[in-house]
Amino acid sequence: MNVLVLYQSRNGHTRAAAEGIAEAARRLNHEAVVQSVSQVRAADIERADAIFIGTWVQGYILFGVKPAGATLWAPALPSLKGKAVGVFCTYAFSPRGSLHALGAMLEARGATVLGQHAFHRRRPQHGAEPFVQRILQEI
């Protein structure tokens, strides 16, 4: 299976999570490519059998928590129509509704969101393998 892992990262935590997802896919004998959301092309999306898309969480603990920058880049993504997607984020305090919000933005682009995972920024690869396994088993 061809796996595409897209990310937006500010300090490298989300990129590390993306790399962990790709490594987990490779350990499960799949091809995996990691790219920034700003570099993805329609051909990259079309080649992928599964896509993981993530960003970091921006905001405060009690209010304003959101998937950072996603309102700008998610609508600009090539069509995700019919694509199986796993949504992820990295956070410092709490992901709150960020995963749901990002998932809704990706569904608006045609994605079929199969699952989500929040990675703490201090352990950005913890839990990657079961997350990847869960998503890929759904396809």
Beta strands, then each sheet from edge to edge (+ up, - down):
strand 1: 2-7
strand 2: 31-36
strand 3: 50-58
strand 4: 66-67
strand 5: 84-91
strand 6: 112-120
sheet 1: 2+ 1+ 3+ 4-
sheet 2: 2+ 1+ 3+ 5+ 6+
end
